[in-house]
Amino acid sequence: MVTGNIFHCRKNSWPPEEYISRNTLQLFDFDSAAPPKQAWRRRLNSHANILKEFSVTFKEAIKMVRLGIRLWSYVREEASHGRKAPIDPFTRESCKPSASQGVPLGGMGSGSISRGFRGEFRQWQIVPGTCDASPVMANQFSIFISRDGGNKKYASVLAPGQHEGLGKASDEGISSWGWNLSGQHSTYHALFPRAWTIYDGEPDPDLKVSCRQISPFIPHNYRDSSLPTAVFVYTLVNAGKERAKVSLLFTWANSIGGSSHLSGDHVNEPFIGEDGVSGVLLHHKTAKGNPPVTFAVAASETQNVSVTVLPCFGLTEGSSVTAREMWDKMVQDGQFDRENFNCGPSMPSSPGETLCAAVSASAWVEAHGKCTIAFSLAWSSPKIKFLKGSSYRRRYTKFYGTSERAALNLAHDALTNYKQWEEDIEKWQSPILMDERLPEWYKFTLFNELYFLVAGGTVWIDSSLLSSNVKSGEDSLIKESLDVKVTEAEVKCRRGTVFERNSTSGCNGSAGVGLKQNRVSTIPQNKGSSKNFSQHLKWQDQQDDNDDVGRFLYLEGVEYIMWCTYDVHFYASFALLELFPKIELNIQRDFAKAVLSEDGRRVKFLAEGNYGIRKVRGAVPHDLGTHDPWDEMNAYNIHDTSKWKDLNPKFVLQVYRDFAATGDMAFGVDVWPAVRTAMEYMEQFDRDDDGLVENDGFPDQTYDAWTVHGVSSYCGCLWLAALQAAAAMAQQLGDKFFAETCKSKFFDAKSAFEKKLWNGSYFNYDSGSSSNSKSIQADQLAGQWYTASSGLAPLFEEFKIKSALQKIYDFNVMKVKGGRMGAVNGMHPNGKVDESCMQSREIWTGVTYAVAANMILAGMEDEAFTTAEGIFIAGWSEEGFGYWFQTPEAWTIDGHFRSLIYMRPLAIWGMQWALSIPKAILEAPKINMMDRILISPATFSLSLTETGVRKIADKAKCFGNSVLQCSC
């Protein structure tokens, strides 16, 4: 709960001794059983308060009433087709969001299940694009202890009993179990991708129990990080004077969340695997034609640990074995009958019937002795089917195949490999955790914000199988029957296709576009067919297995269901680049292909009610789609994003940063045609030939409710940075003429930008004459952030950069609750929050992290960590609002959230990038924007022959010491 002192105190350390007795910590000082010194911590009896959602003001509601009506109509139309609209503010989940989240389970892209800090399994995202937040309360760990010849017994579910949905203890369901844990002496410790739950004498005062949750999230490991599995390692320490028989029980319902357990035709099946791994397979037949799912619940049998199972029990009277009978059996015997392994598959469940399974692991623990018991959970849903028909195989099937029994192998391998996973995780995390320069809150928050790469609806497919997984037997990812066009020449640079030049037609069907300095377009006009484009995709995706890491999607947020939303990925992408750079490069390749494509299907844009086409050639798409990603892009339909001013510059900036960081020249050659096209496309928005793009009087950027007039600090700064990045990349790839063109434009644009927006201490919000034109925007130097992060020269004089950042710190940060909330997006120069729209008055968590990263790069470390700490205090601290492991896009000054579990807060990894700029960035070739190279169009051809492209890739040297090994 939020308390009054949130804005008056600052805590610097959370030692485990504050939560666990020193004696217990010493007992667990082996085999990673003790929680780490740096971790996010809670007591299990902590109150999980209901979170408060934002609301619009009356003034804002009046402005958005037409949009609301159109959006409501669109949501209903999509629902009539059995689809969920990408943005649906009208439908509310039955389970109200609460401050109960914890570290999610599993690797990336294979469906995820979260586990609350009190032990409940919730936030089910097995089916892509769907999320059921409600916990399945039958899924529990329980403990049974017998001492003194059975005269002293303890039995309890290992979760506090204060849960909704628990009925009367007299019924036959889970309420009949022993919900005896108070949680007063039990604590949770999170350091993603691991979590520890310590039961310090609960329920048995003489038994200390540590549960360690481990998932295979391992940077640069593109195999194990895709696996849908997790391990729970229980360490038991008997502090008593007599030995104890301890049985741990893992129960699991045949369910993928919500009411799916009631749909019928589910089957449970016991198994005995290799290396002592035994358990139950739960075969789940999904509804609505979704691919089936198989769970494996298993434990590892050792010389001291005996594993038994109960393949089936039910939650209601009339079940062959009820939950009550199962519990009573464990209380009496501490195990099930060994004969249960011979049962074979169960009869399919009937509609309305809940089918559950139980796995028990029992051991004797001697007085003052120790014992380890390990369980694993795996889920296998090898096929992904999107609602509009396209199907793919998940990444992990490359290693485990598509059989239903893959879940068994996953559970087995998790139990045999988890120690190596932990070694790799500790090797990755230790340098940061041991860095004494960093605040403690930052260390564990940095890792814990990575939860989104598992719980953010991620999808990771095996791209080598794309050609066999397109719908209706089509041989194309881009459906040619629906007027989707792409230029074959521009995407085949790996194959040596010539970059053509044509000056008669441009990016958007207009004559003679291209950077106005040279008046020549490099956009080819021999339109390749959709089929040819598909063949290129398949050729590129079927490269050497060592390089093929598949294709990756992640949602903007669980409430904004759009894949890889690009204006938000701009902030979040530092995490992927740092930890999984090959995935990051593949995402950029997907967008590079998209830049060169066009989708002529008609779309209604809801903000104004006007119509346009789904995807304009030359424009970077807002997202890769919702119900048919890669094939049907731009699911976002509030505004026409082909007119947004930030997407194309963000593409150029991300590509250059990735190019410089990895030193991958093949990647640079691949995406260069799209970079040029994206730059040239923006020329249409420079309407007064001053080199700057102008905004068009509507919210034409990521702040899609915040209107902009004329030149804006946000988009203008991004454009300046893109000009510099494009010039640098052009020079390194040998396109000297384009490099010179961008330089020339940069001079004019920078001069105009400063003249129109610099007011002596910061850059005005925009050059218009509205009431908020002089507002202080927290994100005004986003372009400078990327410039510095990419090793390029500063866009402005140092004093201007520091002055603007200091203004943001003094006003947007410190004037909001004393700096304990983050940076508000807009602030008037008189110290009042800009309330011109909903977004101007919000605090965006990811933008705050980005501003902090910018401050670090400018040498303002103290201000940076104070700024970012506001997000920790308000969102993650025990006195805050309760947004741990569900960091929202935004909150208001009173702490009300908008859009939980959101992508942008991954921008905290932009701070880490700024603290440790890769050597490849520092040593990358520099471009001097003041060094004018005059090249006549008559003496330098824009077309690159096949030999020319290869010469660029061969002669340009790798930058060395890169994040990703160069493939040139």
Residue pairs with C-beta under 8 A, 6 or more apart in sequence:
1 47
1 49
1 882
2 49
2 879
2 880
2 881
2 895
3 879
5 879
6 817
6 820
6 873
6 874
6 877
6 879
6 880
7 817
7 818
7 820
8 818
9 879
10 869
10 873
11 441
11 877
12 439
12 440
12 441
13 440
14 38
14 39
14 40
14 41
14 440
14 441
15 37
16 25
16 34
16 35
16 36
16 37
16 39
16 41
16 189
17 25
18 41
19 41
19 43
19 187
19 189
19 198
20 35
20 187
20 198
20 200
21 200
24 198
24 200
24 201
24 208
25 34
27 208
27 237
27 239
28 34
28 198
28 208
28 210
28 235
28 237
30 370
31 235
31 372
32 212
32 422
33 196
33 210
33 212
33 233
33 235
34 196
34 210
35 41
35 187
35 189
35 191
35 196
35 198
36 189
36 191
36 196
36 433
37 433
38 191
38 433
38 440
38 443
38 444
39 189
39 190
39 191
39 196
39 444
40 189
40 190
40 191
40 444
40 445
40 448
40 876
40 884
41 187
41 188
41 189
41 190
42 117
42 187
42 188
42 878
43 183
43 184
43 186
43 187
43 188
44 117
44 118
44 119
44 159
44 160
44 181
44 183
44 186
44 187
44 188
44 197
45 160
45 182
45 183
45 184
45 186
46 117
46 118
46 183
46 878
47 99
48 98
48 99
48 100
48 116
48 118
48 882
49 98
49 99
49 882
50 96
50 97
50 98
51 96
51 97
51 98
51 99
51 881
51 882
51 883
51 897
51 900
52 881
52 895
52 896
52 897
53 97
53 896
53 897
53 898
54 838
54 842
54 890
54 891
54 892
54 896
54 897
54 898
55 896
56 64
56 838
57 835
57 838
60 837
60 838
61 68
63 837
64 705
66 609
67 606
67 607
67 638
70 604
70 606
70 609
71 85
71 87
71 89
71 90
71 606
71 638
72 90
74 85
74 604
74 606
74 637
75 85
75 88
75 90
75 91
78 84
78 85
79 85
82 288
82 387
83 387
83 388
83 627
84 129
84 130
84 561
86 560
86 561
86 562
86 626
86 635
86 636
86 637
87 559
87 560
87 561
87 636
87 638
88 559
93 132
93 133
93 134
94 134
95 132
95 133
95 134
95 135
97 133
97 886
97 897
97 900
98 882
99 881
99 882
99 883
99 884
100 116
100 117
100 118
100 120
100 122
101 114
101 116
101 117
101 122
101 123
101 884
101 885
101 886
102 114
102 115
102 116
102 117
102 118
102 188
102 190
102 195
102 884
102 885
103 114
103 115
103 190
103 192
103 193
103 194
103 195
103 213
103 215
103 448
103 451
103 885
104 112
104 113
104 114
104 115
104 123
104 215
104 451
104 454
104 455
104 885
105 112
105 113
105 114
105 115
105 121
105 213
105 215
105 230
105 377
105 454
106 112
106 113
106 215
106 216
106 227
106 228
106 229
106 230
106 379
106 454
107 215
107 216
107 217
107 224
107 225
107 226
107 227
107 228
107 229
107 396
107 454
108 217
108 225
108 226
108 453
108 454
108 458
108 460
108 552
109 226
109 394
109 395
109 458
109 459
109 460
109 461
109 552
109 553
110 226
110 227
110 228
110 379
110 381
110 394
110 395
110 396
110 460
111 125
111 126
111 127
111 128
111 228
111 293
111 379
111 381
112 123
112 125
112 126
112 454
112 455
112 457
112 458
113 121
113 122
113 123
113 124
113 125
113 126
113 379
114 121
114 122
114 123
114 455
114 885
115 121
115 122
115 195
115 213
116 122
116 135
117 188
117 190
117 195
117 884
118 159
118 160
118 183
118 188
119 140
119 141
119 158
119 159
119 160
119 197
120 135
120 136
120 137
120 139
120 140
120 159
120 163
121 135
121 136
121 139
122 133
122 134
122 135
122 136
122 257
123 131
123 132
123 133
123 455
123 901
124 131
124 132
124 133
124 136
124 256
124 257
124 258
125 131
125 132
125 455
125 457
125 558
126 256
126 257
126 293
126 379
126 381
127 256
127 286
127 290
128 384
128 386
128 457
128 459
128 553
129 386
129 387
129 457
129 555
129 561
129 626
129 627
131 457
131 558
131 901
132 256
132 257
132 258
134 257
134 258
135 163
135 165
136 253
136 255
136 257
136 261
137 163
137 165
137 166
137 174
138 174
138 251
138 252
138 253
138 315
138 323
138 354
138 356
139 251
139 252
139 253
140 157
140 158
140 159
140 174
140 177
140 249
140 250
140 251
141 157
141 158
141 159
141 211
141 232
141 248
141 249
141 250
141 375
142 155
142 156
142 157
142 158
142 177
142 178
142 248
142 249
142 251
142 330
143 154
143 155
143 156
143 158
143 199
143 203
143 209
143 246
143 247
143 248
143 249
144 153
144 154
144 155
144 246
144 247
144 248
144 249
144 330
144 331
144 334
145 153
145 154
145 155
145 203
145 204
145 207
145 244
145 245
145 246
145 247
146 152
146 153
146 244
146 245
146 334
147 153
147 204
147 206
147 240
147 242
147 243
147 244
147 245
148 242
153 331
154 180
154 203
154 204
154 207
155 178
155 180
155 203
155 327
155 330
155 331
156 178
156 179
156 180
156 181
156 202
156 203
157 177
157 178
157 179
157 180
157 181
158 181
158 197
158 199
158 209
158 211
159 179
159 181
160 179
160 181
160 182
160 183
160 186
161 179
161 180
161 181
163 179
166 174
166 175
166 179
167 173
167 175
168 175
169 175
169 176
170 176
171 317
171 324
172 314
172 315
172 316
172 317
172 319
172 322
172 323
172 324
172 325
173 315
173 316
173 322
173 323
173 324
174 315
174 323
176 323
176 324
176 327
177 323
177 327
178 327
178 331
180 203
181 199
181 202
181 203
182 202
183 202
184 202
185 199
185 200
185 201
185 202
186 197
186 198
186 199
186 200
186 202
187 197
187 198
187 200
188 195
188 196
188 197
189 195
189 196
189 197
189 198
190 196
190 444
190 448
190 884
190 885
191 429
191 444
191 447
191 448
192 217
192 447
192 448
192 449
192 450
192 451
193 214
193 215
193 216
193 217
193 425
193 450
193 454
194 212
194 213
194 214
194 215
194 422
194 425
195 212
195 213
196 210
196 211
196 212
196 213
197 210
197 211
197 213
198 208
198 209
198 210
198 211
199 207
199 208
199 209
199 210
199 211
200 208
201 207
201 208
204 240
204 244
206 238
206 239
206 240
206 241
206 244
207 236
207 237
207 238
207 239
207 240
207 244
207 246
207 365
208 236
208 237
208 239
209 234
209 235
209 236
209 237
210 234
210 235
210 237
211 232
211 233
211 234
212 231
212 232
212 233
212 234
212 235
213 230
213 231
213 232
214 230
214 231
214 232
214 233
214 418
214 421
214 422
214 425
215 229
215 230
215 231
215 454
216 224
216 225
216 227
216 229
216 414
216 417
216 421
217 225
217 425
217 450
217 453
217 454
218 224
218 225
218 421
218 424
218 425
218 428
219 225
219 428
219 578
219 579
219 580
220 579
220 580
220 581
221 424
222 549
222 550
222 580
222 582
222 583
223 399
224 417
224 421
225 580
226 394
226 395
226 396
226 399
226 460
226 550
227 378
227 396
227 410
227 413
227 414
228 378
228 379
228 380
228 381
228 394
228 396
228 410
229 376
229 377
229 378
229 379
229 410
229 411
229 413
229 414
230 376
230 377
230 378
230 414
231 374
231 375
231 376
231 414
231 415
231 418
232 250
232 374
232 375
232 376
232 377
233 372
233 373
233 374
233 418
234 248
234 372
234 373
234 374
234 375
235 370
235 371
235 372
236 246
236 363
236 365
236 370
236 371
236 372
236 373
237 365
237 369
237 370
238 244
238 365
238 366
238 367
238 368
238 369
238 370
238 371
239 368
240 367
241 367
242 367
243 364
243 365
243 366
243 367
243 369
244 364
244 365
245 334
245 362
245 363
245 364
245 365
246 362
246 363
246 364
246 365
246 371
247 330
247 334
247 335
247 360
247 361
247 362
247 363
248 299
248 360
248 361
248 362
248 373
248 375
249 330
249 358
249 359
249 360
250 297
250 299
250 358
250 359
250 360
250 361
250 375
250 377
251 326
251 356
251 357
251 358
252 280
252 282
252 295
252 297
252 356
252 357
252 358
252 359
252 377
253 261
253 354
253 355
253 356
254 261
254 266
254 267
254 268
254 282
254 283
254 284
254 295
254 349
254 354
254 355
254 356
254 357
255 261
255 284
255 354
256 284
256 286
256 293
260 284
260 286
260 287
261 354
261 355
262 351
262 352
262 353
262 354
263 285
263 286
263 287
263 351
264 285
264 348
264 349
264 350
264 351
264 352
264 353
265 285
265 348
265 349
266 282
266 283
266 284
266 285
266 348
266 349
266 355
267 282
267 283
267 345
267 346
267 347
267 348
267 349
267 355
268 280
268 281
268 282
268 283
268 311
268 312
268 345
268 346
268 355
268 357
269 280
269 281
269 282
269 283
269 311
269 344
269 345
269 346
270 278
270 279
270 280
270 281
270 309
270 311
270 340
270 341
270 342
270 343
270 344
271 278
271 279
271 280
271 281
271 296
271 341
271 408
272 278
272 341
273 279
273 298
273 408
273 411
273 412
274 412
275 300
275 412
275 415
275 416
276 300
276 301
276 302
276 307
277 298
277 299
277 300
277 301
277 376
277 411
277 412
277 415
277 416
278 298
278 299
278 301
278 307
278 309
278 341
278 359
279 296
279 297
279 298
279 299
279 307
279 309
279 359
279 376
279 411
280 296
280 297
280 298
280 309
280 311
280 357
280 358
280 359
281 294
281 295
281 296
281 404
281 405
281 407
281 408
282 294
282 295
282 296
282 297
282 355
282 357
283 292
283 294
283 345
283 404
284 292
284 293
284 294
284 295
285 292
286 292
286 293
289 385
290 385
291 381
291 382
291 383
291 384
291 385
291 391
292 381
292 404
293 379
293 380
293 381
294 379
294 380
294 381
294 404
294 405
294 406
294 407
295 377
295 378
295 379
295 380
295 407
296 376
296 377
296 378
296 379
296 380
296 407
296 408
296 410
296 411
297 357
297 359
297 375
297 376
297 377
297 411
298 359
298 375
298 376
298 377
298 378
298 408
298 411
298 412
298 415
299 305
299 307
299 359
299 360
299 361
299 373
299 374
299 375
299 376
300 307
300 361
300 373
300 374
300 375
300 376
300 415
301 307
301 361
304 363
304 364
304 371
305 361
305 362
305 363
305 371
305 373
306 335
306 361
306 362
306 363
307 359
307 360
307 361
308 335
308 336
308 337
308 338
308 340
308 359
308 360
308 362
309 336
309 340
309 341
309 357
309 358
309 359
309 360
310 321
310 326
310 329
310 336
310 340
310 357
310 358
310 360
311 340
311 343
311 346
311 357
312 320
312 321
312 343
312 346
312 355
312 356
312 357
313 319
313 320
313 321
313 322
313 323
313 325
313 326
313 356
313 357
313 358
314 320
314 321
314 322
314 323
314 353
314 354
314 355
314 356
315 322
315 323
315 354
315 356
316 322
316 353
316 354
319 353
323 356
326 358
329 336
330 336
330 358
330 360
334 360
334 362
335 360
335 362
336 358
336 360
346 355
349 355
359 375
361 373
361 375
363 371
363 373
364 371
365 371
374 415
374 418
376 411
376 412
376 414
376 415
376 418
377 411
378 407
378 408
378 410
378 411
378 414
379 407
380 396
380 400
380 404
380 406
380 407
380 410
381 394
382 393
382 394
382 396
382 397
382 401
382 402
382 406
383 391
383 392
383 393
383 394
383 402
384 391
384 392
384 393
384 394
384 459
384 461
385 391
386 627
386 628
386 629
387 627
387 628
388 471
388 627
388 628
388 631
388 632
389 471
389 472
389 628
390 469
390 470
390 471
390 628
390 629
390 630
390 631
391 469
391 471
392 461
392 462
392 465
392 466
392 469
393 402
393 461
393 462
393 465
393 469
394 459
394 460
394 461
394 462
395 460
395 461
395 462
395 549
395 550
396 406
396 410
396 460
397 406
397 462
398 462
398 464
398 550
400 406
400 409
400 410
429 447
432 438
432 443
432 446
432 447
432 912
433 443
435 443
438 915
439 865
439 869
441 869
441 872
441 876
441 877
442 865
442 868
442 869
442 872
442 911
445 872
445 876
445 908
446 908
446 909
446 911
446 912
448 876
448 884
448 885
449 575
449 887
449 905
449 906
449 908
449 909
450 575
450 579
450 906
450 909
451 885
452 554
452 572
452 887
452 901
452 902
452 903
452 905
452 906
453 554
453 575
453 576
453 906
455 885
455 901
456 554
456 555
456 557
456 558
456 901
456 903
457 554
457 555
457 558
457 561
458 552
458 553
458 554
458 555
459 552
459 553
459 554
459 563
459 629
460 550
460 551
460 552
460 553
460 583
461 550
461 551
461 552
462 550
463 541
463 548
463 550
463 551
463 586
464 541
464 542
464 545
464 548
464 550
466 477
466 537
466 538
466 541
466 551
467 475
467 538
467 542
470 476
470 477
475 531
475 534
475 535
476 530
476 531
476 533
476 534
477 533
477 534
477 537
477 630
477 631
478 484
478 486
478 530
478 533
478 534
478 597
478 599
478 631
479 530
479 631
480 529
480 530
480 531
482 599
482 600
482 601
483 598
483 599
483 600
483 601
484 530
484 597
484 598
484 599
484 600
484 615
485 527
485 530
485 597
485 598
485 600
485 617
486 527
486 528
486 530
486 533
486 593
486 596
486 597
486 598
487 523
487 524
487 525
487 526
487 527
487 528
487 596
488 497
488 526
488 527
488 528
488 529
488 532
488 533
488 536
489 497
489 498
489 499
489 500
489 524
489 526
489 528
489 673
490 499
490 523
490 524
490 596
490 673
490 674
490 677
491 528
491 533
491 536
491 592
491 593
491 596
491 673
492 536
493 499
493 669
493 670
493 672
493 673
493 949
494 540
494 666
494 669
494 670
495 536
495 539
496 946
496 949
496 950
497 946
498 943
498 944
498 945
498 946
499 522
499 524
499 673
499 942
499 943
499 944
499 949
500 522
500 524
500 525
500 526
500 943
501 520
501 521
501 522
501 524
501 941
501 942
501 943
502 521
502 523
502 524
502 525
503 512
503 514
503 519
503 520
503 521
504 511
504 512
504 525
505 511
505 521
505 523
505 525
506 512
506 513
506 514
506 521
506 523
506 618
506 680
507 513
507 521
507 523
507 616
507 617
507 618
507 619
507 677
507 680
507 681
507 684
508 616
508 617
508 618
508 681
508 684
510 684
512 519
512 521
513 521
513 523
513 680
513 681
513 683
513 684
514 520
514 521
514 522
514 523
514 680
514 683
515 679
515 680
515 683
515 738
515 741
515 742
515 745
516 683
516 686
516 689
516 745
517 741
517 744
517 745
518 737
518 741
518 937
520 937
520 942
521 680
522 673
522 676
522 677
522 680
522 738
522 942
522 943
523 618
523 677
523 680
533 593
533 597
537 593
540 589
541 548
541 551
542 548
547 582
547 967
549 580
549 582
549 583
549 586
550 586
551 586
551 590
551 630
552 583
552 586
552 587
553 563
553 564
553 624
553 629
554 563
554 564
554 903
555 561
555 562
555 563
555 565
555 903
556 562
556 563
556 565
556 568
556 623
556 902
556 903
557 889
557 899
557 900
557 901
557 902
557 903
558 900
558 901
559 899
559 900
559 901
559 902
560 889
560 899
560 902
561 626
561 635
562 622
562 623
562 624
562 625
562 626
562 635
562 636
563 623
563 624
563 625
563 626
563 629
563 635
564 587
564 590
564 591
564 623
564 624
564 629
565 622
565 623
565 636
565 903
566 591
566 620
566 621
566 622
566 623
566 647
566 650
566 651
567 622
567 644
567 646
567 647
567 650
567 701
567 702
568 702
568 846
568 902
568 903
568 904
569 587
569 654
569 903
570 646
570 650
570 653
570 654
570 702
571 846
571 847
571 849
571 850
571 903
571 904
571 906
571 907
571 910
572 846
572 903
572 904
572 905
572 906
572 907
572 909
573 584
573 587
573 654
573 906
574 789
574 906
574 907
574 909
574 910
574 912
574 913
575 906
575 909
576 583
576 584
576 587
577 584
577 657
577 658
577 661
577 913
577 963
578 909
578 912
578 913
578 963
579 909
581 658
581 661
581 662
581 963
581 964
582 964
584 658
585 658
585 662
585 664
585 667
585 964
588 651
588 654
588 655
588 658
588 667
588 671
589 667
589 670
589 671
590 624
590 630
591 620
591 621
591 624
591 651
591 674
592 651
592 655
592 670
592 671
592 673
592 674
592 675
593 674
594 615
594 620
594 621
594 624
594 633
595 617
595 618
595 619
595 620
595 651
595 674
595 677
595 678
596 617
596 673
596 674
596 677
597 615
597 617
598 613
598 615
598 616
598 617
599 613
599 614
599 615
599 632
599 633
599 634
600 613
600 614
601 613
601 614
602 611
602 612
602 613
602 614
603 611
603 612
603 613
603 614
603 634
603 637
604 610
604 611
604 637
605 611
605 612
605 637
605 638
605 639
605 640
606 637
606 638
607 638
607 639
607 698
608 698
610 640
612 640
612 642
614 632
614 633
614 634
615 621
615 633
615 634
615 642
616 642
617 677
618 677
618 678
618 680
618 681
619 641
619 642
619 647
619 648
619 678
619 681
620 647
620 648
620 650
620 651
620 678
621 633
621 634
621 641
621 647
622 633
622 634
622 635
622 636
622 641
622 644
622 647
623 633
623 634
623 635
623 636
624 630
624 633
625 631
625 632
625 633
625 634
625 635
626 632
626 635
627 635
634 641
638 704
639 698
639 699
639 700
639 704
641 647
643 696
643 700
644 700
644 701
645 682
645 685
645 693
645 694
645 695
645 700
645 701
645 708
645 712
645 715
645 718
645 719
646 701
646 702
646 714
646 715
646 718
648 678
648 679
648 681
648 682
648 722
649 682
649 715
649 718
649 719
649 721
649 722
649 783
650 718
650 722
651 674
651 675
651 678
652 675
652 678
652 679
652 722
652 725
652 726
652 729
653 718
653 721
653 722
653 725
653 783
653 786
653 790
654 786
655 671
655 674
655 675
655 725
655 729
656 675
656 725
656 726
656 728
656 729
656 790
657 725
657 786
657 789
657 790
657 921
658 664
658 667
659 667
659 668
659 671
659 729
659 732
660 728
660 790
660 791
660 920
660 921
660 924
660 959
661 790
661 918
661 920
661 921
661 962
661 963
661 964
662 920
662 962
662 963
662 964
662 966
663 920
663 924
663 958
663 959
663 960
663 962
663 964
663 966
664 962
664 964
664 966
664 967
664 968
665 733
665 952
665 953
665 956
665 958
665 966
665 967
665 968
666 953
666 967
666 968
667 967
668 729
668 732
668 733
668 956
669 733
669 949
669 952
669 953
672 729
672 730
672 733
672 735
675 726
675 729
676 726
676 730
676 735
676 738
679 722
679 723
679 726
679 742
682 693
682 719
682 722
685 693
685 694
685 696
686 692
686 693
686 694
687 694
688 694
690 748
690 749
690 752
691 745
691 746
691 747
691 748
691 749
691 750
691 751
691 752
692 711
692 716
692 719
692 749
692 752
692 753
692 756
693 711
693 715
693 716
693 719
694 710
694 711
695 701
695 708
695 709
695 710
695 711
695 712
695 715
695 766
696 708
697 707
697 708
697 709
697 768
698 707
698 708
699 705
699 706
699 707
699 708
700 708
700 715
701 708
701 712
701 714
701 715
703 714
703 779
703 825
703 839
703 840
704 839
705 837
705 838
705 839
706 825
706 826
706 836
706 837
706 839
706 840
707 770
707 836
707 837
708 714
708 715
708 765
708 766
708 768
709 766
709 767
709 768
709 769
709 770
709 773
710 756
710 766
710 767
710 768
711 752
711 753
711 756
711 757
711 766
711 767
712 765
712 766
712 767
713 757
713 763
713 764
713 765
713 766
713 777
713 780
713 781
714 777
714 779
714 780
714 782
716 749
716 753
716 757
716 783
717 753
717 763
717 780
717 781
717 782
717 783
717 784
717 795
718 782
718 783
718 786
719 749
719 783
720 746
720 749
720 750
720 753
720 783
720 795
721 783
721 784
721 786
721 787
721 792
721 795
722 783
723 742
723 743
723 745
723 746
723 749
724 742
724 746
724 787
724 792
724 793
724 795
724 927
724 929
725 786
725 787
725 790
725 792
726 738
726 739
726 742
727 738
727 739
727 740
727 742
727 743
727 746
727 927
727 929
728 739
728 792
728 925
728 926
728 927
730 736
730 738
730 739
730 742
731 739
731 925
731 927
732 925
732 956
733 952
733 956
734 944
734 948
734 951
734 952
734 955
734 956
735 942
735 944
736 933
736 935
736 940
737 935
737 937
737 940
737 942
738 942
739 927
739 933
740 932
740 933
740 934
740 935
743 929
743 931
743 932
743 933
744 932
746 929
747 929
750 795
750 796
753 763
754 796
754 800
756 767
757 763
757 764
757 766
757 767
758 764
758 800
759 774
761 803
761 804
761 807
762 776
762 780
762 803
762 804
762 807
762 808
763 777
763 780
763 781
763 804
764 773
764 774
764 775
765 772
765 773
765 774
765 775
765 776
765 777
765 780
765 826
765 834
766 773
767 773
770 836
771 836
772 826
772 828
772 834
772 836
772 840
774 828
774 829
775 826
775 827
775 828
775 829
775 834
775 836
775 840
776 807
776 808
776 811
776 812
776 826
776 827
776 828
776 829
777 825
777 826
778 808
778 812
778 823
778 824
778 825
778 826
778 827
778 844
778 847
778 848
778 851
779 825
779 847
779 850
779 851
780 804
780 808
781 801
781 804
781 805
781 854
782 850
782 854
783 795
784 794
784 795
784 796
784 801
784 854
785 850
785 853
785 854
785 857
785 910
787 793
787 794
787 795
788 794
788 854
788 857
788 858
788 914
789 853
789 857
789 910
789 913
789 914
789 917
789 921
790 921
791 917
791 921
791 922
791 924
791 926
792 926
792 927
793 926
793 927
793 928
793 929
794 801
795 801
798 858
801 858
802 858
802 859
802 860
805 851
805 854
805 855
805 858
805 860
805 863
806 860
806 863
808 823
808 851
809 855
809 860
809 863
809 866
809 867
811 827
811 829
811 831
812 823
812 824
812 825
812 826
812 827
812 851
813 819
813 822
813 823
813 863
813 866
813 867
813 870
815 827
815 831
816 822
816 823
816 824
816 833
816 843
816 870
816 893
817 870
817 893
819 866
819 867
819 869
819 870
820 869
820 870
820 873
820 874
821 843
821 870
821 873
821 874
821 891
821 893
821 895
822 843
822 844
822 845
822 848
822 867
822 868
822 870
822 871
822 874
823 843
823 844
823 847
823 848
823 851
823 867
823 870
824 833
824 834
824 841
824 842
824 843
824 893
825 834
825 839
825 840
825 841
825 842
825 843
825 844
825 847
826 833
826 834
826 836
826 840
826 841
827 833
827 834
828 834
833 840
833 841
833 893
834 840
834 841
835 841
839 890
841 892
841 893
842 890
842 891
842 892
842 898
843 870
843 874
843 890
843 891
843 892
843 893
844 889
844 890
844 904
845 871
845 875
845 887
845 888
845 889
845 890
845 891
845 902
845 904
845 905
846 889
846 902
846 903
846 904
846 905
846 906
846 907
847 904
847 907
848 867
848 868
848 870
848 871
849 868
849 871
849 905
849 907
849 908
849 910
849 911
850 907
850 910
851 867
852 864
852 865
852 867
852 868
852 911
853 864
853 907
853 910
853 911
853 913
853 914
854 914
855 861
855 863
855 864
855 867
856 864
856 911
856 914
856 915
857 914
864 911
868 908
868 911
871 887
871 905
872 880
873 879
873 880
874 880
874 881
874 883
874 891
874 895
875 881
875 883
875 884
875 887
875 888
875 891
876 883
876 884
876 887
880 895
881 891
881 895
881 897
883 891
883 897
883 900
886 900
886 901
887 900
887 901
887 902
887 905
888 897
888 898
888 899
888 900
888 901
888 902
889 898
889 899
889 902
889 904
890 897
890 898
890 899
891 897
891 898
892 898
918 961
918 962
918 963
919 960
919 961
920 959
920 960
920 961
920 962
920 963
923 959
923 960
923 961
924 959
925 959
944 952
953 968
954 968
956 968
958 966
958 968
959 966
